[in-house]
Amino acid sequence: MPNSEVHQSIATALSTQGWCVIENYFPAPLIEHLAAEVLALHKHQALRPAGIGRGQQLQQDRNIRQDCIHWLDGSSLAQQQYLTAMTTLKHALNQELYLGLDELEAHFAIYAPGAFYQKHLDSFQGAANRILSVVSYLNLDWPEDAGGNLSIYAQDEVLTQVKPEAGKLVVFLSEEIPHAVQPATLQRLSIAGWFRRRSNGL
């Protein structure tokens, strides 16, 4: 698993530009197990179309978002190992940046070929719910021309296009970094997660 230098580089990137991409953050065996698990869940129709909004405002709009999801609950060894890695990341970033990150919510996501998620923010300023977004990719041997990039924006300018390759981790500030999932020619697998801040703000 990543060492303190990797976490320091993530903290530096977050403090200077609000986002960071880390290659091969997760070991290959873990990614393979997570990919097999989400595909098995999909085969048994355990994923559901994702919505937008929260609480009473939650709704499905296929013109905006087209992935299917399954929330992680720690019920498998692979999920437990992923959650342990995210806890380590949380502690490191809290120590470096004093973010007060606490609870993590995360789900598997599958995008069918051609599916997308339009440009959006993961949290609204002042809502104080989702503070830091983490996206982990499970796509083994992803072809160069398969598409499915994560576009990261500064207003209307595309800052970078992130290829959804296995083991890669993307971390960004939920309230500040607009992003979008571009259509792919293949089925696209990932885990999307969000750290919330402690309710007392510490």
RARASUL-V413441 format. One record per helix or strand of 3 or more residues. SS is the DSSP state (H for helix, E for strand). FROM is the first residue (numbers start at 0). TO is the last residue. If there is no record, write none. Layout:
{{SS:FROM:TO} {SS:FROM:TO}}
//
This chain:
{{H:3:15} {E:18:21} {H:27:42} {H:54:56} {E:67:70} {H:76:96} {E:100:110} {E:116:119} {E:129:136} {E:149:153} {E:156:161} {E:168:172} {E:178:180} {E:187:196}}
//
